[in-house]
Amino acid sequence: MRSVADRVRPHRPGASAVLAAVSLRRKPSYGVLLALTVALTGLPNAAAQGPDWSLSAARAKEADVRKLGVIAGWTRPEPLWQGQRWQLRLRHEFELAAWNVPRARDLVELGYSPVLRLERPLSGGARNLFVEGSIGVRLLSHARLAADHSMGSAFQFSDMLGAGMQWGREGRSTLGVRFQHLSNFGIKKPNPGMDFLMLYYTHRF
C-alpha cells in the first residue's frame, strides 16, 4: 500500500523528458555563447582602428516587411589569411534595425554577427572586391508579424551571404548587397523563417 507521502509527492518526469527539456533550453545559449566568444576574443584588436558605420535598407516578401538599420562595425587589422591575390578578414558587426510591419505592430531588431570577408584588390589597389558571410544572433522586440504569421520566438539566428566593393583611402567607403535569412533553427514552433534582400553603404570616418 502507498504511504501518504507517496500519494502527495509531485509527479517527476522521466529521464528522457528531463533531458529533452534541458536540451531545448540550451539550444539558444550555444549560439549566444559562440557569438559572444568571437566578439570578446577579437573585438579589442579590431576596436583599435575605430568603428565604421553602415546604413542598410532591406525588404522581405514574407508579410511585406521592410527594415532600416544602423550597423557599427570593427575590422580586425591583421588578415586571418593572406594569399597572393586574396585575403580573409574578420569583422564584428552590431546592428540595430527598425521593421515596418504592415499587418502588425512594428518591431525592433538588435543583433551581433562575426563576418568573414574574402577580399581581392583590383588593379591599382584603390578598390577591393569582396564576398562575405556570417552566422549571427538576433533579438526581436516581438515575434508576431500578422494574425497568421509569427516568427515563433524573439530569439533568432541570422545567416548572411553577400558581395560588394570598397574604395577610397584605406577602403573608407563600401557598397554591398546581402541575402539574410532569419530563423530560430526549430527552437520553438512555428519557425517559418524570413529572407531579406539588403543593400548597405558603409563609411569609416
Contacts in CASP RR format, 6 or more apart in sequence:
PFRMAT RR
TARGET T0000
AUTHOR 0000-0000-0000
METHOD contacts of the structure
MODEL  1
MRSVADRVRPHRPGASAVLAAVSLRRKPSYGVLLALTVALTGLPNAAAQG
PDWSLSAARAKEADVRKLGVIAGWTRPEPLWQGQRWQLRLRHEFELAAWN
VPRARDLVELGYSPVLRLERPLSGGARNLFVEGSIGVRLLSHARLAADHS
MGSAFQFSDMLGAGMQWGREGRSTLGVRFQHLSNFGIKKPNPGMDFLMLY
YTHRF
13 21 0 8 1.000
24 187 0 8 1.000
27 185 0 8 1.000
27 187 0 8 1.000
28 155 0 8 1.000
28 187 0 8 1.000
31 136 0 8 1.000
31 137 0 8 1.000
31 157 0 8 1.000
32 137 0 8 1.000
35 112 0 8 1.000
35 113 0 8 1.000
35 114 0 8 1.000
35 136 0 8 1.000
35 137 0 8 1.000
36 112 0 8 1.000
38 92 0 8 1.000
38 114 0 8 1.000
39 92 0 8 1.000
39 112 0 8 1.000
39 114 0 8 1.000
42 76 0 8 1.000
42 90 0 8 1.000
42 92 0 8 1.000
43 74 0 8 1.000
43 92 0 8 1.000
45 76 0 8 1.000
45 77 0 8 1.000
45 78 0 8 1.000
46 74 0 8 1.000
46 75 0 8 1.000
46 76 0 8 1.000
46 77 0 8 1.000
46 90 0 8 1.000
46 91 0 8 1.000
46 92 0 8 1.000
47 74 0 8 1.000
48 77 0 8 1.000
49 74 0 8 1.000
49 75 0 8 1.000
49 77 0 8 1.000
50 74 0 8 1.000
50 204 0 8 1.000
51 72 0 8 1.000
51 73 0 8 1.000
51 74 0 8 1.000
51 204 0 8 1.000
52 72 0 8 1.000
52 73 0 8 1.000
52 74 0 8 1.000
52 75 0 8 1.000
52 172 0 8 1.000
52 174 0 8 1.000
52 202 0 8 1.000
52 203 0 8 1.000
52 204 0 8 1.000
52 205 0 8 1.000
53 70 0 8 1.000
53 71 0 8 1.000
53 72 0 8 1.000
53 73 0 8 1.000
53 202 0 8 1.000
53 203 0 8 1.000
53 204 0 8 1.000
53 205 0 8 1.000
54 70 0 8 1.000
54 71 0 8 1.000
54 72 0 8 1.000
54 73 0 8 1.000
54 93 0 8 1.000
54 174 0 8 1.000
54 200 0 8 1.000
54 201 0 8 1.000
54 202 0 8 1.000
54 203 0 8 1.000
55 68 0 8 1.000
55 69 0 8 1.000
55 70 0 8 1.000
55 71 0 8 1.000
55 200 0 8 1.000
55 201 0 8 1.000
56 67 0 8 1.000
56 68 0 8 1.000
56 69 0 8 1.000
56 70 0 8 1.000
56 71 0 8 1.000
56 95 0 8 1.000
56 97 0 8 1.000
56 198 0 8 1.000
56 199 0 8 1.000
56 200 0 8 1.000
57 66 0 8 1.000
57 67 0 8 1.000
57 68 0 8 1.000
57 69 0 8 1.000
57 198 0 8 1.000
57 199 0 8 1.000
57 200 0 8 1.000
58 66 0 8 1.000
58 67 0 8 1.000
58 97 0 8 1.000
58 178 0 8 1.000
58 180 0 8 1.000
58 196 0 8 1.000
58 197 0 8 1.000
58 198 0 8 1.000
58 199 0 8 1.000
59 65 0 8 1.000
59 66 0 8 1.000
59 67 0 8 1.000
59 196 0 8 1.000
59 197 0 8 1.000
60 66 0 8 1.000
60 194 0 8 1.000
60 195 0 8 1.000
60 196 0 8 1.000
60 197 0 8 1.000
61 195 0 8 1.000
62 145 0 8 1.000
62 149 0 8 1.000
62 192 0 8 1.000
62 193 0 8 1.000
62 194 0 8 1.000
62 195 0 8 1.000
63 101 0 8 1.000
63 102 0 8 1.000
63 103 0 8 1.000
63 104 0 8 1.000
63 145 0 8 1.000
63 146 0 8 1.000
63 149 0 8 1.000
63 194 0 8 1.000
64 102 0 8 1.000
64 103 0 8 1.000
65 99 0 8 1.000
65 100 0 8 1.000
65 101 0 8 1.000
65 102 0 8 1.000
65 145 0 8 1.000
65 194 0 8 1.000
65 196 0 8 1.000
66 99 0 8 1.000
66 100 0 8 1.000
67 97 0 8 1.000
67 98 0 8 1.000
67 99 0 8 1.000
67 100 0 8 1.000
67 109 0 8 1.000
67 196 0 8 1.000
68 97 0 8 1.000
68 98 0 8 1.000
68 100 0 8 1.000
69 95 0 8 1.000
69 96 0 8 1.000
69 97 0 8 1.000
69 98 0 8 1.000
70 95 0 8 1.000
70 96 0 8 1.000
70 97 0 8 1.000
71 93 0 8 1.000
71 94 0 8 1.000
71 95 0 8 1.000
71 96 0 8 1.000
71 200 0 8 1.000
71 202 0 8 1.000
72 93 0 8 1.000
72 94 0 8 1.000
73 91 0 8 1.000
73 92 0 8 1.000
73 93 0 8 1.000
73 94 0 8 1.000
73 202 0 8 1.000
74 91 0 8 1.000
74 92 0 8 1.000
75 89 0 8 1.000
75 90 0 8 1.000
75 91 0 8 1.000
75 117 0 8 1.000
76 89 0 8 1.000
76 90 0 8 1.000
76 91 0 8 1.000
79 87 0 8 1.000
79 88 0 8 1.000
79 89 0 8 1.000
80 88 0 8 1.000
80 89 0 8 1.000
80 90 0 8 1.000
80 116 0 8 1.000
81 87 0 8 1.000
81 88 0 8 1.000
82 88 0 8 1.000
85 120 0 8 1.000
85 121 0 8 1.000
86 118 0 8 1.000
86 119 0 8 1.000
86 120 0 8 1.000
87 118 0 8 1.000
87 119 0 8 1.000
87 120 0 8 1.000
88 116 0 8 1.000
88 117 0 8 1.000
88 118 0 8 1.000
88 119 0 8 1.000
89 116 0 8 1.000
89 117 0 8 1.000
89 118 0 8 1.000
89 119 0 8 1.000
90 114 0 8 1.000
90 115 0 8 1.000
90 116 0 8 1.000
90 117 0 8 1.000
91 114 0 8 1.000
91 115 0 8 1.000
91 116 0 8 1.000
91 117 0 8 1.000
91 132 0 8 1.000
92 112 0 8 1.000
92 113 0 8 1.000
92 114 0 8 1.000
92 115 0 8 1.000
93 112 0 8 1.000
93 113 0 8 1.000
93 114 0 8 1.000
93 115 0 8 1.000
93 134 0 8 1.000
94 111 0 8 1.000
94 112 0 8 1.000
95 109 0 8 1.000
95 110 0 8 1.000
95 111 0 8 1.000
95 112 0 8 1.000
95 113 0 8 1.000
95 138 0 8 1.000
96 108 0 8 1.000
96 109 0 8 1.000
96 110 0 8 1.000
96 111 0 8 1.000
97 108 0 8 1.000
97 109 0 8 1.000
98 106 0 8 1.000
98 107 0 8 1.000
98 108 0 8 1.000
98 109 0 8 1.000
99 106 0 8 1.000
99 107 0 8 1.000
99 108 0 8 1.000
99 109 0 8 1.000
100 106 0 8 1.000
101 107 0 8 1.000
101 145 0 8 1.000
101 146 0 8 1.000
103 145 0 8 1.000
103 146 0 8 1.000
103 147 0 8 1.000
103 149 0 8 1.000
104 144 0 8 1.000
104 145 0 8 1.000
104 146 0 8 1.000
104 147 0 8 1.000
104 149 0 8 1.000
105 142 0 8 1.000
105 144 0 8 1.000
107 140 0 8 1.000
107 141 0 8 1.000
107 142 0 8 1.000
108 140 0 8 1.000
108 141 0 8 1.000
109 138 0 8 1.000
109 139 0 8 1.000
109 140 0 8 1.000
109 141 0 8 1.000
110 138 0 8 1.000
110 139 0 8 1.000
111 136 0 8 1.000
111 137 0 8 1.000
111 138 0 8 1.000
111 139 0 8 1.000
111 158 0 8 1.000
112 136 0 8 1.000
112 137 0 8 1.000
113 134 0 8 1.000
113 135 0 8 1.000
113 136 0 8 1.000
113 137 0 8 1.000
113 158 0 8 1.000
113 160 0 8 1.000
114 134 0 8 1.000
114 135 0 8 1.000
114 136 0 8 1.000
115 132 0 8 1.000
115 133 0 8 1.000
115 134 0 8 1.000
115 160 0 8 1.000
116 132 0 8 1.000
116 133 0 8 1.000
116 134 0 8 1.000
117 130 0 8 1.000
117 131 0 8 1.000
117 132 0 8 1.000
117 133 0 8 1.000
118 130 0 8 1.000
118 131 0 8 1.000
118 132 0 8 1.000
119 128 0 8 1.000
119 129 0 8 1.000
119 130 0 8 1.000
119 166 0 8 1.000
120 128 0 8 1.000
120 129 0 8 1.000
120 130 0 8 1.000
121 127 0 8 1.000
121 128 0 8 1.000
122 128 0 8 1.000
122 129 0 8 1.000
126 167 0 8 1.000
126 168 0 8 1.000
127 165 0 8 1.000
127 166 0 8 1.000
127 167 0 8 1.000
127 168 0 8 1.000
128 165 0 8 1.000
128 166 0 8 1.000
128 167 0 8 1.000
128 171 0 8 1.000
129 163 0 8 1.000
129 164 0 8 1.000
129 165 0 8 1.000
130 163 0 8 1.000
130 164 0 8 1.000
130 165 0 8 1.000
130 166 0 8 1.000
131 161 0 8 1.000
131 162 0 8 1.000
131 163 0 8 1.000
131 164 0 8 1.000
132 160 0 8 1.000
132 161 0 8 1.000
132 162 0 8 1.000
132 163 0 8 1.000
132 164 0 8 1.000
132 178 0 8 1.000
133 160 0 8 1.000
133 161 0 8 1.000
133 162 0 8 1.000
134 158 0 8 1.000
134 159 0 8 1.000
134 160 0 8 1.000
135 157 0 8 1.000
135 158 0 8 1.000
135 159 0 8 1.000
135 160 0 8 1.000
136 157 0 8 1.000
136 158 0 8 1.000
136 159 0 8 1.000
136 160 0 8 1.000
137 155 0 8 1.000
137 156 0 8 1.000
137 157 0 8 1.000
137 158 0 8 1.000
138 155 0 8 1.000
138 156 0 8 1.000
138 157 0 8 1.000
138 158 0 8 1.000
138 182 0 8 1.000
139 154 0 8 1.000
139 155 0 8 1.000
139 156 0 8 1.000
140 151 0 8 1.000
140 154 0 8 1.000
140 155 0 8 1.000
140 156 0 8 1.000
141 154 0 8 1.000
142 154 0 8 1.000
143 150 0 8 1.000
143 151 0 8 1.000
143 152 0 8 1.000
143 153 0 8 1.000
143 154 0 8 1.000
144 150 0 8 1.000
144 151 0 8 1.000
145 151 0 8 1.000
149 192 0 8 1.000
150 190 0 8 1.000
150 192 0 8 1.000
151 182 0 8 1.000
151 184 0 8 1.000
151 191 0 8 1.000
151 192 0 8 1.000
151 193 0 8 1.000
151 194 0 8 1.000
152 184 0 8 1.000
152 188 0 8 1.000
152 189 0 8 1.000
152 190 0 8 1.000
152 191 0 8 1.000
152 192 0 8 1.000
153 184 0 8 1.000
153 187 0 8 1.000
153 188 0 8 1.000
155 184 0 8 1.000
155 187 0 8 1.000
156 182 0 8 1.000
156 183 0 8 1.000
156 184 0 8 1.000
157 182 0 8 1.000
157 183 0 8 1.000
157 184 0 8 1.000
157 185 0 8 1.000
158 180 0 8 1.000
158 181 0 8 1.000
158 182 0 8 1.000
159 180 0 8 1.000
159 181 0 8 1.000
159 183 0 8 1.000
160 178 0 8 1.000
160 179 0 8 1.000
160 180 0 8 1.000
160 181 0 8 1.000
161 178 0 8 1.000
161 179 0 8 1.000
162 176 0 8 1.000
162 177 0 8 1.000
162 178 0 8 1.000
162 179 0 8 1.000
163 176 0 8 1.000
163 177 0 8 1.000
164 174 0 8 1.000
164 175 0 8 1.000
164 176 0 8 1.000
164 177 0 8 1.000
165 174 0 8 1.000
165 175 0 8 1.000
165 176 0 8 1.000
166 173 0 8 1.000
166 174 0 8 1.000
167 173 0 8 1.000
170 204 0 8 1.000
171 204 0 8 1.000
172 203 0 8 1.000
172 204 0 8 1.000
172 205 0 8 1.000
173 201 0 8 1.000
173 202 0 8 1.000
173 203 0 8 1.000
174 200 0 8 1.000
174 201 0 8 1.000
174 202 0 8 1.000
174 203 0 8 1.000
175 200 0 8 1.000
175 201 0 8 1.000
175 202 0 8 1.000
176 199 0 8 1.000
176 200 0 8 1.000
176 201 0 8 1.000
177 197 0 8 1.000
177 198 0 8 1.000
177 199 0 8 1.000
177 200 0 8 1.000
178 196 0 8 1.000
178 197 0 8 1.000
178 198 0 8 1.000
178 199 0 8 1.000
178 200 0 8 1.000
179 195 0 8 1.000
179 196 0 8 1.000
179 197 0 8 1.000
179 198 0 8 1.000
180 195 0 8 1.000
180 196 0 8 1.000
180 197 0 8 1.000
180 198 0 8 1.000
181 193 0 8 1.000
181 194 0 8 1.000
181 195 0 8 1.000
181 196 0 8 1.000
182 193 0 8 1.000
182 194 0 8 1.000
182 195 0 8 1.000
182 196 0 8 1.000
183 191 0 8 1.000
183 193 0 8 1.000
183 194 0 8 1.000
184 191 0 8 1.000
184 193 0 8 1.000
185 191 0 8 1.000
END
